Amino acid sequence: MNIVVCVRQGLDGELGPFDASAYEAALRMEGAEITLLSMGPASVGEFLQRLTRLGAKKAILLSDPIFAGADTLATAYTLSKAIQKIKPELILCGRQTLIGDTAQTGAMLSALLDCSLMTNVMSIDSIENGSISCTTRDEGTANVPFPALLTVERTYSLRLPRLRSKAGELEIWNSKDVGADPEQSGLKGSPTRVIKTFENQSGKRKCQWISMEDLDHVIRESLKKSQPTTKKPTEQSKELLSDLCIVGKAPRSFAETVAENIIELPLTDADEIIQRIKEIHPSAVLWGSDATSKRLAAIVAAKMKLGLCADCTLLECEAGELMMYRPALSGSVIAKIKSLTRPAMATVRTKKETACDIIVTAGFGVKDQMNDLTQFAEDLGAMLCASRKLVDHGYAPYEAQVGLTGKTVSPPIYIAIGVSGAVHHIAGMQRAGTVIAINPDRNAPIFEYADYGIIDHFKRI
């Protein structure tokens, strides 16, 4: 089977965890002939050749000055031109990179290639009769025909190269080699623009110090208050758009901050939504943050050649244009973005339902107390989750991981035990209702994002 794995070199010079998982998934397929595909400056070539030592037959680097400055749509366009030349049966992408964190490129790429799509793949289960069956994070098991594109979660651990392994072939293609239109490539072909960036201070709270003996009382009182699991955007923009569409009900609270007239469209298939957008001609279209909405938003954006801003936490209207604010670079900065195309499109961070009112998350600092933590969570009727380090060391399954490379949660009560509070973890829990942190280190960053803090080792009362 001819497989293309799309990869990107991270800011640290290495392969990101989702791309690494996608590559390993390809390496495990019997009879796979793997081509690595990336876009970047010529210096990325050495990085790609190192990766071929793991088993890829060759690597192709798309490198041309006109590719520089590409947003997700322009990136997907350039990759699609190369893939049309390669003609693989299967394309694998990581769920997202840690640079943009958008999780848009894979879905956009599938729309431009007009191939089957499956997102948030946890495992590849079988290949037979011209189709592939996978288990996904949010939507169970699915089966799609070839040619297909899969976006893969961080569920496969990338192997190390063998001692005597040899590097594969490296080819460098420019815009002429793939027939890329300069008007659709790089910065010129990018319908979104970053206006400015600034340090992300959102999510920080004023921590009230309590003792371990106070914990039960604080939990009971917090449940009585029934704080909303998602903080609604309450500040209305000084200016308002004349009209705006929302797809599904979830984005309404965001829409009300920036528009006078809100038109709700049903969450159906992409072609029906495109037809309705063309009939209405709205100033903007907002989507929710569930898996279906994010996938459809990317497909619609690619088919309509529209800009799409992902995971917005704030919207404003300036001079008749929608300004969109979103976290980037693992949540460490906030980017202010506008679209050069109309309607502007954005997915917004909407409420995520959880199976229970309380989530208890264990960090590496309590790795030896997992039995006690399991019982503690059961006593509360809580869901037990884990930090990335705890998962990476085999103390908990990936499905339980909260954070940028895991899942995002927003329960009424979030109890972090032995969690340091790295920015990757904060990105996955900062929209919870009441946050309680237990850690013996008073300087642990998690306390900056907690409503209540206990400076102590965990012990059951």
PyMOL commands that set and color helices and strands:
alter all, ss='L'
color gray80, all
select helices_A, chain A and resi 17-27+44-52+65-67+72-86+105-113+175-178+182-184+212-225+252-255+270-280+291-304+364-380+388-392+398-400+423-429+445-449
alter helices_A, ss='H'
color red, helices_A
select strands_A, chain A and resi 2-6+33-39+58-62+90-94+116-128+131-136+140-145+148-152+169-173+192-199+208-209+241-247+259-265+284-287+308-312+314-318+321-328+333-339+344-348+358-362+383-386+413-417+434-438+452-454
alter strands_A, ss='S'
color yellow, strands_A
deselect
rebuild
show_as cartoon
